[in-house]
Amino acid sequence: AHKSMRLKDYDVGPFIGLVVTIVCGTVFFLVQLREYYWNSYTIADSVYGSVFYLLTGFHGMHVVVGTIWLMVSLVRLWRGEFSSQRHFGFEACIWYWHFVAVVWVALWCLVYVWFGGWLYMWWFKMWDGDVY
C-alpha cells in the first residue's frame, strides 16, 4: 500500500493493501478471542496465566488500535486526503504496525515457545529437572 502510494497509484494498490491488512488484523484478534475462550487456565490460575493474559492482552489491544487506525487511513485515502508527498498519518500507521509486529514475534517466542512450549521442556530435560 505504501509503495503504491509513493508511486502515485491511488486507485488500486493502497486500497488492496489496506483492506488485506485490516482483514489480517481482524482475523488475528478473532483468533486471540477464540484462544481466550478455549484456554484451560485463567488469569487467576498461575503466574503463567497472569503473564500470558497480560502480555497477549496488551498486544491484542494494540492490534485493535492499529486496525482502527488502518480503517481511518482507508477512509482518508478514499476521500483523497493523501498524496505521494503528503501521507504522514498513513506512514505513522505503518510504523506503528511494524512495531506491533516485532513485539508479537518477541511475545510469541517468550510466551508460546519458551514458557509454555517445547523449548521449556527441552531445557527442563537437559538439566534433569533443575531448570534454574
VENQUICOR-V310847 format. One record per backbone hydrogen bond with DSSP energy under -0.5 kcal/mol. CO is the residue of the C=O (numbers start at 0). NH is the residue of the N-H. If there is no record, write none. Layout:
BEGIN
co=CO nh=NH
co=CO nh=NH
END
This chain:
BEGIN
co=0 nh=4
co=1 nh=5
co=2 nh=6
co=3 nh=8
co=4 nh=7
co=7 nh=9
co=8 nh=13
co=11 nh=15
co=12 nh=16
co=13 nh=17
co=14 nh=18
co=15 nh=19
co=16 nh=20
co=17 nh=21
co=18 nh=22
co=19 nh=23
co=20 nh=24
co=21 nh=25
co=22 nh=26
co=23 nh=27
co=24 nh=28
co=25 nh=29
co=26 nh=30
co=27 nh=31
co=28 nh=32
co=29 nh=33
co=30 nh=34
co=31 nh=35
co=32 nh=36
co=33 nh=37
co=34 nh=38
co=41 nh=44
co=41 nh=45
co=45 nh=49
co=46 nh=50
co=47 nh=51
co=48 nh=52
co=49 nh=53
co=50 nh=54
co=51 nh=55
co=52 nh=56
co=53 nh=57
co=54 nh=58
co=55 nh=59
co=56 nh=60
co=57 nh=61
co=58 nh=62
co=59 nh=63
co=60 nh=64
co=61 nh=65
co=62 nh=66
co=63 nh=67
co=64 nh=68
co=65 nh=69
co=66 nh=70
co=67 nh=71
co=68 nh=72
co=69 nh=73
co=70 nh=74
co=71 nh=75
co=72 nh=76
co=73 nh=77
co=74 nh=78
co=75 nh=80
co=76 nh=79
co=84 nh=86
co=85 nh=82
co=86 nh=90
co=87 nh=91
co=88 nh=92
co=89 nh=93
co=90 nh=94
co=91 nh=95
co=92 nh=96
co=93 nh=97
co=94 nh=98
co=95 nh=99
co=96 nh=100
co=97 nh=101
co=98 nh=102
co=99 nh=103
co=100 nh=104
co=101 nh=105
co=102 nh=106
co=103 nh=107
co=104 nh=108
co=105 nh=109
co=106 nh=110
co=106 nh=111
co=107 nh=111
co=107 nh=112
co=108 nh=113
co=109 nh=114
co=110 nh=115
co=112 nh=116
co=112 nh=118
co=112 nh=119
co=116 nh=120
co=117 nh=121
co=118 nh=122
co=119 nh=123
co=120 nh=124
co=121 nh=125
co=122 nh=126
co=123 nh=128
co=124 nh=127
co=126 nh=129
co=128 nh=130
END
